[in-house]
Amino acid sequence: MIMKKLWYMILGTIMLACNKEDALDSRIQLENLYTISDDASDTIKQQIYRIYTTYDVPVYFNDTIGQVFLKTDVNGNAVYKYENLDLAWTFDDYEQLNYYYHYVTEPQKQSEALHFIEQYLKDASPELYPFCFFVTERIDRKKRSEIKLTEVEDQFLIGFRTITLLLGRCTEEEPKSIAIKMLRSNVSQKINNYAEELAYFHAVSEEKCYNAYWTNLDPTLSEYWKAPELDPDYINTNYTPEQLEEIRAQQRPVVAHYGFVMAEKQDGGMSAPRNKEEDLQGYIKVIMNGSDETFRANWGNYPLVMKKYEILYKIITEKLGVEL
């Protein structure tokens, strides 16, 4: 009899606790903090709202998105949970880093940043839209175990959910140029989700060719033969565009014979890509810097290159929705 009463007491306590928990949960109002509203009195907010309604992607100039009411404490004060953008999240890891932001507050600069973002969204497919954009003037960061801050030198950071634009490092370039770089970088990350297809790409060039000097692969070449000019980002003010293209036309047959489209950057282009990942990134850079027509015109006569290209073309256009 005593045991039965004891069990009733325990059961009653559990039910009471559950009821209290249900009551607490009902008081927590979860709001959609990422919804953007229009504001006819603010031209910047109008631009942000237009981007949001067109592409369903919010843009923020502060890493604190908003707050959610949790409860009232014993002193009668409201307790909130703050929603923040966390750049430490990457596609496959959580970095042990602290970030410190310098916000963009001038309307003219904010408008400039929104032009960069709108250009990217116009060029990208929905598969490459981020969950949101975050714009800063600059970012400092440090490892959590260190004291010294280091300024981030990138023009943008592509994270798990957020693309962060560092406006202070973009002012010298046109929106189209920045958009191409962001698109190229996003494709470079997301393409690794298709490991089965990429295995065929990586199997085309022979293992012995990676990280080999061009002169070792082909002894008929001059002693210090190199091909840094094949990098689409190569800049040399001594060349006109026509001269640069003439140089590249002479280099393509050499590297394409082994299934490559770029040379190793670290040694000034004197060797083949160091590894398969670098080879893949080189292809993406060349592909995303032009069009399908341009690539086929430049590389169409080289079977190994075209075999690798067709594999990537299918992933980029069909899986990632990019129009080449």
C-alpha positions, 0 to 999 in steps of 0.5 A: 500500500505504501509503495502504491502511494509512493508511485502515485506521488512520483507520477504526480510529480512527473506530470506536474513537471511536464505541465510546467514545461509545457507552460514555459514552452508556450510563453516562448514566441519564436519569430522569423527574425530573417524576414525583411520588411519594407520601409518607404522612408529609408532608401537602403532598406528599400534596396534590401527589401527589393533584393529580398523579395526578388531572390529571397535572400536577406542582407545585413549590415550588422551581425546581430539579426534580432532578439527573441523574448524568452521569459521575465526573470524574478526581478521583472526584467525581460530576458532575450535570446539574441540571434547572431551570424557566426562566421566560424561555421564552415561547410565541414568544421567549426573554426576556433576563431573570434571575429571582430567587425567594422560595420558599414554605416554610410548609406552611400557605401551600403548602396555600393555593397548592395550593387555587388550583391545584386550583381552576384544574385543576377549571375548565380543560380538559386542553388548558389544563393546563400541563406543571407549576405553580411556586409562589413567594412573590414574584419579582424580575427584571432584564434581563441587561444591567442591575443593578437588580431589579424586583419582578414585580407579576403574580399569575401568569405563564403561560409556554411550559410552566409556570404560575407562581403568585406567592402573595404577590399572591393572598392577598386573593382567593378561589381561584375568582377567581384560577382565572378570571383564569388561565383567561382569560389562558391562553385569551387566549394560546392562541387566537392559534394559530387565526389563520384563524378569527380573521381572520373575527372581525377582519373584522366591525368596520370599521377606522375604528371602532377607536380612535375616540371614541364621540362621533365615531362617534355625534354624538348622544351627550353630549360626554364619553360613556364606558363604563368600566363594561363592563369585567368587572373594573371596581370602584366602591364607589359602585354596588350590583351592581344599579346597575352592571348598569343602567348597563351595560345603557344602554351596551351598545347604543352599543358593540354597534352597532359590534361591540364589548363593551368600551371603551378602558381607557387613556382611561377608556372614552371611545373604542372599542378601540385595535386588533383585538387589544385588541378580541379580548382584551375579548371574551375577558374578557367571555366568560370572566367569565360563561357562554354563557347570560349573554352571549346574554342581554346581547348577543343582540340585537346582530348584529355582536357575536353574529357575532363571539361565535359565531366565538370560541365555537366556538374556545373550546369546540371547540378549547380545550375550555372549557365556557361 
